[in-house]
């Protein structure tokens, strides 16, 4: 098997590799993008805190038809309901 030529590109969301004008999914690090471009397995990065938030959201909304969205707000405290 021959290695394909690829280019790396640093984007706001992470690193991608480009082969024949097609961009890969985003990778957290340059090294992960190189591994993927060269056909090596890339371990998935795991954010335990975000995973816990997603689990809590799924438990709190089950059963529901809308998908869970995990977001972080810059706003502290509850909504102002005195108006």
N, C-alpha and C positions, 0 to 999 in steps of 0.2 A: 504494500500500500504506500502510495506517495503522499507526502505532506502537501497540503494546499497552502498557497500563499494567502496571508491574511494581514489586515491592518488593525491596529487597536485605536480606539477613540474614547477619550475621557468625556463623559457627559455629566450633567447635574445629578442624575440618578445612579451613576456608577460607570462601570467600564463595559464596552461592547467590542466584539470583534466583527470585522466586515470581510466577507468572502463573496466574490463575484457580485458586489454591489448590495448584498443582503446583510442586514444587521442582525446580530444575535440578541437574545434576551440580555438584560442587565446583570452584571456581576458586581459584587461589592468591592473587589480589589482587582488590580491589574493582573496579579498572579493567577487569580481564578479565571479571568478571561483568557489568559494565555493557555492555561490547562485545558479549558473547554475547546479553544480553537485548535489545539493539537490533538483533540480526541481523547484526552485523559479524563477520568471521572473527577468531578468537582464536588467536594463535600458541601452539603447545604449548611448555610449559616443559620443559627437558631437564636432567636430573641425570646428568652424565657418570659420576660415581663409582658411582651406583646402577645405571646401565646396564651398566657394566663388571662389577659384582658379579653381575648377572643373567646376562650372557654367560658368565662363569666358571662359574656354577652350572649353566647349561644344558650347557656342554661337559663338566663333571665328571659329570653324571648321564645323559648320552645313551647309549644309548636307555633310557628309563624310562617307566613308566606314570603316575607321580605328578608333578604339576606342581612346578616349582621355587618355593621360598619364599625371598625375600631378607629377612633380618631382621638387626638389629644387636643385639648383646648388651652389657649393661653389665658382664658378667663378663669379667675378663681371665685369660688363661692357660688351660691345658687342664683337663679334669676330674680330680678327685682319684681315682686308681685304686688307691691303696695300701691301701684298706680291704678 
